[in-house]
Amino acid sequence: MADGSMDTKGSKSLGLAHFDHPLLGHQVVDHGHDDVIGVLRAFAPAVDKATLVPFVPKGDPVAWLAPLGGGVAWTTHPDEIEAV
């Protein structure tokens, strides 16, 4: 909720379907993908289709991770990550 109330497993809404997470911006290990390490960049619903029309995705948030040193980002279930 944009008014700062809590939503989605106790996470505070940051707007546009993004939620706060204590590990945002930190290195995490992704146990769902062979324990690869990445940086948690976002906690928001996955987007299942590409479109030129702006929209706010719906659904449960996933962890959006960026690889160390750059590269292609990936998503994983939030329960699969922990701080390095």
C-alpha positions as CSV (number, residue, x, y, z in Angstrom):
1,M,0.0,0.0,0.0
2,A,1.4,3.4,-1.0
3,D,0.3,4.9,2.3
4,G,3.1,3.0,4.1
5,S,1.0,0.3,5.7
6,M,2.3,-3.2,5.8
7,D,1.4,-5.7,3.0
8,T,2.7,-9.0,1.6
9,K,4.3,-11.0,4.5
10,G,4.8,-8.0,6.6
11,S,6.8,-6.0,4.0
12,K,6.2,-2.3,3.6
13,S,5.0,-1.3,0.1
14,L,7.4,0.9,-1.8
15,G,4.9,1.6,-4.6
16,L,4.4,0.1,-8.1
17,A,4.1,-3.4,-6.6
18,H,7.6,-3.3,-5.1
19,F,8.1,-4.1,-1.4
20,D,10.7,-3.5,1.2
21,H,13.0,-6.3,2.3
22,P,15.8,-6.2,4.9
23,L,18.3,-7.6,2.3
24,L,17.6,-5.1,-0.5
25,G,21.0,-4.0,-1.9
26,H,22.9,-6.8,-0.1
27,Q,24.6,-9.9,-1.4
28,V,22.5,-13.1,-0.9
29,V,22.9,-16.7,-1.6
30,D,20.2,-18.3,-3.7
31,H,19.6,-21.8,-2.5
32,G,17.0,-22.4,-5.2
33,H,19.7,-22.0,-7.9
34,D,22.7,-24.0,-6.8
35,D,23.7,-21.6,-4.1
36,V,24.7,-18.9,-6.5
37,I,25.5,-15.5,-5.0
38,G,23.8,-12.3,-6.2
39,V,22.6,-8.9,-5.1
40,L,18.9,-8.5,-4.1
41,R,17.7,-5.7,-6.4
42,A,13.9,-5.9,-5.9
43,F,11.2,-7.7,-4.1
44,A,8.2,-7.5,-6.5
45,P,5.9,-9.8,-8.6
46,A,7.3,-11.5,-11.6
47,V,6.3,-10.2,-15.0
48,D,5.2,-13.1,-17.2
49,K,4.8,-11.2,-20.5
50,A,6.4,-8.3,-22.3
51,T,4.3,-5.4,-23.3
52,L,4.7,-1.8,-24.3
53,V,1.7,-0.8,-22.3
54,P,2.6,0.2,-18.7
55,F,1.0,-1.8,-16.0
56,V,1.5,-2.8,-12.3
57,P,2.1,-6.5,-12.0
58,K,0.0,-8.5,-9.6
59,G,0.8,-11.6,-7.6
60,D,3.1,-12.7,-4.8
61,P,6.5,-11.0,-4.9
62,V,9.7,-12.8,-5.9
63,A,13.3,-11.9,-5.2
64,W,15.0,-10.2,-8.2
65,L,18.7,-10.9,-8.1
66,A,21.6,-9.4,-10.1
67,P,24.8,-11.4,-10.6
68,L,28.0,-10.1,-9.0
69,G,30.0,-8.2,-11.7
70,G,27.0,-7.7,-14.0
71,G,25.1,-10.0,-16.3
72,V,21.5,-11.3,-16.7
73,A,19.3,-11.0,-13.6
74,W,17.1,-13.8,-12.4
75,T,14.2,-14.4,-10.0
76,T,13.8,-16.8,-7.2
77,H,11.3,-17.6,-4.4
78,P,12.0,-15.3,-1.4
79,D,12.3,-18.3,1.0
80,E,15.3,-19.4,-1.0
81,I,17.6,-16.5,-0.2
82,E,19.7,-15.6,2.8
83,A,22.4,-13.1,3.6
84,V,26.0,-14.1,2.6
